[in-house]
């Protein structure tokens, strides 16, 4: 058996490195679900609050089948959410935008065609804003970039056009279609006061999301959480006061 002998100095250095590593992992655990947040300061992904309030957000809708199913569950459980709609889907389903507003939910802009290109950003923002306004009479403030990817240039462009870039701090990973239980577990494992939760009501078949949603809400409410729109959540943010 080989025996290693370390000086007191080396042992101290190794001990300090261990502490730093453990501390770093603890600090980054929450941010691992939102890698673009670290790279792009100026985005909004959580509210600094101790109150047990979270924001459910849904991307890529409205879908004529899955969005009504999501809305039925939210209504039955007295929960509010924010829907980041695609312009092309909103244009095809304007009646669902009206229902979203009438039932107390909030609408955000998710581009027109889920396009990532900087040169199309302003046109996609404006086109989708117009569709939302024509259907509901409301102006949108929140914008979520497709895939959550936003460069510094895109961030500045969005701000100049009167929008706030919103990402998330809890990813349900429903976009992977991993099964109902993993979707539920992903949310309940990572949730915390002020969290913004990413889910989807369109883009693809979202039956797993629909089936998981009721259980997610039931568990959150049993833990004392209230599910609010993004605007409501921001009123509780100590950094916004």
C-alpha positions as CSV (number, residue, x, y, z in Angstrom):
1,X,0.0,0.0,0.0
2,X,1.4,3.4,-1.0
3,X,1.3,6.1,1.7
4,X,1.0,9.7,0.8
5,X,2.3,12.4,3.1
6,X,1.0,15.9,2.8
7,X,2.3,19.0,4.4
8,X,0.0,21.1,6.6
9,X,0.0,23.8,3.9
10,X,-1.2,21.3,1.2
11,X,-3.8,19.9,3.5
12,X,-5.2,23.4,4.2
13,X,-5.3,24.2,0.5
14,X,-7.1,21.0,-0.3
15,X,-9.6,21.7,2.5
16,X,-10.3,25.2,1.3
17,X,-10.8,24.0,-2.3
18,X,-13.3,21.5,-1.0
19,X,-15.3,24.2,0.8
20,X,-15.2,26.5,-2.2
21,X,-16.4,23.6,-4.5
22,X,-19.3,22.7,-2.2
23,X,-20.3,26.3,-1.8
24,X,-20.2,26.9,-5.5
25,X,-22.4,23.8,-6.3
26,X,-24.9,25.0,-3.7
27,X,-25.1,28.5,-5.1
28,X,-25.5,27.3,-8.7
29,X,-28.0,24.6,-8.1
30,X,-30.9,27.0,-8.7
31,X,-29.3,28.6,-11.8
32,X,-28.5,25.4,-13.5
33,X,-32.1,25.3,-14.9
34,X,-31.5,28.7,-16.5
35,X,-28.1,28.8,-18.1
36,X,-28.8,31.8,-20.3
37,X,-29.5,33.9,-17.1
38,X,-25.9,33.7,-16.1
39,X,-24.7,34.8,-19.6
40,X,-27.2,37.6,-20.0
41,X,-27.8,40.0,-17.1
42,X,-30.9,42.1,-17.3
43,X,-33.4,39.2,-17.8
44,X,-36.1,38.5,-15.3
45,X,-36.3,35.0,-14.0
46,X,-37.5,35.1,-10.3
47,X,-39.0,37.5,-7.8
48,X,-37.0,38.3,-4.7
49,X,-39.7,37.5,-2.1
50,X,-40.2,35.3,0.9
51,X,-43.9,35.0,0.2
52,X,-45.0,31.6,-1.1
53,X,-46.1,32.8,-4.5
54,X,-45.0,31.4,-7.9
55,X,-45.7,32.1,-11.5
56,X,-46.7,29.3,-13.9
57,X,-45.8,30.2,-17.4
58,X,-46.8,28.4,-20.6
59,X,-45.0,28.7,-24.0
60,X,-45.8,28.0,-27.7
61,X,-49.6,28.2,-27.6
62,X,-52.4,28.8,-27.9
63,X,-53.2,25.3,-29.1
64,X,-56.9,24.6,-29.9
65,X,-56.8,21.3,-27.9
66,X,-54.3,21.6,-25.1
67,X,-54.7,25.3,-24.1
68,X,-58.4,24.9,-23.3
69,X,-57.5,21.8,-21.2
70,X,-54.9,23.8,-19.3
71,X,-57.4,26.7,-18.8
72,X,-60.1,24.3,-17.5
73,X,-57.6,23.0,-14.8
74,X,-56.5,26.4,-13.8
75,X,-60.1,27.6,-13.5
76,X,-61.1,24.6,-11.4
77,X,-58.2,25.1,-9.0
78,X,-58.4,28.9,-8.8
79,X,-54.9,29.4,-10.2
80,X,-53.5,32.1,-12.5
81,X,-50.8,31.9,-15.1
82,X,-49.0,33.8,-17.9
83,X,-49.1,32.5,-21.4
84,X,-46.3,33.4,-23.8
85,X,-48.0,33.0,-27.1
86,X,-46.6,32.6,-30.6
87,X,-48.1,35.1,-33.1
88,X,-48.9,32.5,-35.7
89,X,-50.8,30.4,-33.1
90,X,-52.5,33.4,-31.7
91,X,-53.6,34.5,-35.2
92,X,-55.2,31.1,-35.7
93,X,-56.9,31.0,-32.3
94,X,-57.9,34.6,-31.3
95,X,-60.8,33.3,-29.3
96,X,-58.4,31.6,-26.9
97,X,-56.6,34.9,-26.3
98,X,-59.9,36.4,-25.3
99,X,-60.6,33.5,-22.9
100,X,-57.1,33.9,-21.3
101,X,-57.8,37.5,-20.5
102,X,-61.4,36.9,-19.4
103,X,-60.3,34.2,-16.9
104,X,-57.7,36.4,-15.3
105,X,-54.6,35.2,-16.9
106,X,-51.8,37.2,-18.6
107,X,-50.4,37.2,-22.1
108,X,-46.8,37.6,-23.1
109,X,-45.0,37.7,-26.4
110,X,-43.0,34.7,-27.6
111,X,-42.3,35.9,-31.1
112,X,-44.4,35.2,-34.2
113,X,-42.8,32.1,-35.6
114,X,-40.3,30.9,-32.9
115,X,-37.5,32.5,-34.9
116,X,-34.1,33.0,-33.3
117,X,-32.7,35.5,-35.8
118,X,-31.8,39.0,-34.6
119,X,-32.8,40.6,-38.0
120,X,-36.3,39.4,-37.6
121,X,-36.7,40.2,-33.9
122,X,-38.4,43.6,-34.2
123,X,-40.8,42.5,-36.9
124,X,-41.8,39.3,-34.9
125,X,-42.3,41.3,-31.7
126,X,-44.4,44.0,-33.5
127,X,-46.5,41.5,-35.4
128,X,-47.3,39.4,-32.4
129,X,-48.1,42.5,-30.3
130,X,-50.5,43.6,-32.9
131,X,-52.3,40.3,-33.0
132,X,-52.6,40.2,-29.3
133,X,-54.0,43.7,-29.1
134,X,-56.5,43.2,-31.9
135,X,-57.8,40.1,-30.1
136,X,-57.9,41.4,-26.6
137,X,-57.4,45.1,-26.5
138,X,-54.4,44.7,-24.2
139,X,-50.8,45.6,-24.7
140,X,-48.0,43.0,-23.8
141,X,-45.0,43.9,-21.7
142,X,-43.3,40.6,-21.1
143,X,-41.3,38.8,-23.9
144,X,-39.8,35.4,-23.7
145,X,-37.2,34.6,-26.4
146,X,-37.6,31.3,-28.2
147,X,-35.7,28.6,-26.4
148,X,-34.7,31.2,-23.7
149,X,-31.7,32.3,-25.8
150,X,-31.1,36.0,-25.9
151,X,-27.9,37.9,-26.8
152,X,-26.9,41.3,-25.3
153,X,-27.9,42.9,-28.7
154,X,-31.3,41.2,-28.6
155,X,-31.9,42.2,-25.0
156,X,-31.2,45.8,-25.9
157,X,-33.5,45.6,-28.9
158,X,-36.3,44.1,-26.8
159,X,-36.0,46.8,-24.2
160,X,-36.0,49.6,-26.8
161,X,-39.3,48.1,-28.1
162,X,-40.9,48.4,-24.6
163,X,-40.7,44.9,-23.4
164,X,-39.1,43.0,-20.5
165,X,-37.3,39.8,-21.2
166,X,-38.6,37.0,-19.0
167,X,-36.9,33.6,-18.6
168,X,-37.5,31.1,-15.8
169,X,-36.0,29.6,-12.7
170,X,-37.8,26.2,-12.6
171,X,-37.9,24.1,-15.8
172,X,-40.6,21.3,-15.8
173,X,-38.8,19.9,-18.8
174,X,-42.2,19.0,-20.3
175,X,-40.8,19.8,-23.7
176,X,-38.9,16.5,-23.5
177,X,-42.2,14.5,-23.0
178,X,-40.5,12.5,-20.2
179,X,-43.7,11.2,-18.7
180,X,-46.2,12.8,-16.3
181,X,-44.4,11.9,-13.1
182,X,-41.0,13.4,-14.1
183,X,-42.7,16.6,-15.1
184,X,-44.4,16.8,-11.7
185,X,-41.2,15.9,-9.9
186,X,-39.1,18.4,-11.8
187,X,-41.3,21.3,-10.6
188,X,-41.9,20.1,-7.0
189,X,-38.2,19.4,-6.5
190,X,-36.9,22.8,-7.6
191,X,-39.7,25.2,-6.6
192,X,-39.1,28.1,-4.1
193,X,-40.9,31.3,-3.2
194,X,-40.8,33.7,-6.2
195,X,-40.0,31.0,-8.8
196,X,-41.1,31.3,-12.4
197,X,-42.0,27.9,-13.7
198,X,-41.6,26.9,-17.4
199,X,-44.2,24.7,-19.0
200,X,-45.7,24.4,-22.5
201,X,-49.3,24.4,-23.9
202,X,-48.4,24.3,-27.6
203,X,-45.9,23.5,-30.2
204,X,-46.3,19.8,-30.0
205,X,-48.8,17.3,-28.4
206,X,-48.9,18.3,-24.7
207,X,-51.1,15.7,-23.1
208,X,-48.4,14.9,-20.6
209,X,-48.3,18.5,-19.5
210,X,-52.1,18.6,-19.1
211,X,-52.1,15.4,-17.1
212,X,-49.2,16.7,-14.8
213,X,-50.7,20.2,-14.3
214,X,-53.4,19.2,-11.8
215,X,-51.0,17.3,-9.6
216,X,-48.5,20.2,-9.7
217,X,-51.1,22.7,-8.6
218,X,-52.5,20.5,-5.9
219,X,-49.1,19.9,-4.4
220,X,-48.0,23.5,-4.6
221,X,-51.3,24.7,-3.0
222,X,-50.9,22.0,-0.3
223,X,-47.5,23.5,0.5
224,X,-49.1,26.9,0.9
225,X,-48.2,28.3,-2.5
226,X,-50.4,30.7,-4.5
227,X,-50.1,30.7,-8.3
228,X,-50.2,34.2,-9.7
229,X,-49.5,36.0,-13.0
230,X,-46.1,37.5,-13.6
231,X,-47.4,41.0,-13.0
232,X,-48.8,39.9,-9.6
233,X,-45.5,38.2,-8.8
234,X,-43.5,41.3,-9.6
235,X,-45.5,43.4,-7.1
236,X,-44.0,41.2,-4.4
237,X,-40.5,41.5,-5.6
238,X,-38.4,43.5,-3.1
239,X,-36.1,44.7,-5.9
240,X,-39.1,46.2,-7.8
241,X,-40.4,48.3,-4.9
